[in-house]
Amino acid sequence: MGAIYWLIAMAVLLVIEIITLGLTTIWFAAGALVSFIMALLGASIAIQVTVFVVVSLVLLFFTRPIALKYFNNGRVATNSESLIGQQATVTEVINNIKAEGAITINGLRWTARSRSNEIIDAGTIVKIVDIKGVKAIVIKIKEEN
């Protein structure tokens, strides 16, 4: 009867992995599978739990970094992440003290703030260094050095 609990745990962990795609719970699902096999072989609950913990942690710490390297190497930045590092044109003077400023990038208007708190005039070319909420954090291109 105990073996069924390991199958249920494995199924739940696999569903969580499918939902999150974080390559974390998959290793615990593998640990549950090994514990399921141990239960079928008649191992005590203490041995099943120990095997679950050991197998899960070994897989998590030793194979996860390798899996992340191969599965995430083709990841493409999307949405606002893809703007970081790009150049934009200031369309409205950027003044952090007055909470004013805007840039245009890819035909879209973004509110902007200066990373160094300096006032940046309209028409200046800037580089986006971060996105904070709905605001682009920028630096003047000549500042980049």
Summary of the structure (lengths in Angstrom):
residues: 145
radius of gyration: 25.3
end to end distance: 66.3
largest distance: 75.2
contacts: 401
relative contact order: 0.10
helix: 49%
strand: 26%
